[in-house]
Amino acid sequence: MTKENDYFGYIGDLTQAGTQKLGRITAEVNELVGHLREAVKSVKPNGRVIHIAHSQGALITSLAAKQLTPDELSRIEVITFGGAAALTSTDYPHFHRLVNYYSTNDPLLLLVPSAARALQTGFIGSGINYGDGNKKRKEEEAEFVFLTPRVGNPVLDHGLFNPTYGEALLW
């Protein structure tokens, strides 16, 4: 934050994220619902939409998912980085694929109990859903991937285009 306006924007973002964490549907959630519906319609019947979300975007995605149909969800793959919400097949069984990346020092692990629990216990999820809603797995894949911090500063390691998530995103 280098300007006074940055400070007020940051406070506004935190306030908004707090209300979203409590389940409040905001304009951003509704916009994402519309965007994902359009994206699903625009791909061929067997096509997939790849949705990448970072930080508050994962929280917005989790709220938007509650407004989509199982058929729409089955055509979407979600990849999150440092999410303010973790999306798992237990909570969202119809998504085609879910992967949550977290730096092991990401401050949002303090706010996302399922991710913190996965890190502490080593349980990282049960795999790809393939959209059938029956949780049958064609192959195993982790729902949580924990990354070694590249910078060593939790705030910097949280940034999507900083080395920790940036390298995973490029991969």
Secondary structure, DSSP 8 states (H G I E B T S, - for coil): --SHHHHHHHHHHHHHHHHHHTT---HHHHHHHHHHHHHHHHS-TT--EEEEEETHHHHHHHHHHTTS-HHHHTTEEEEEES-SS---TTT-TTSSEEEEEEETT-GGGGT-HHHHHHHHH--------TTSSS---SS---SEEEE--SSS-HHHHHSTTSHHHHHHHH-
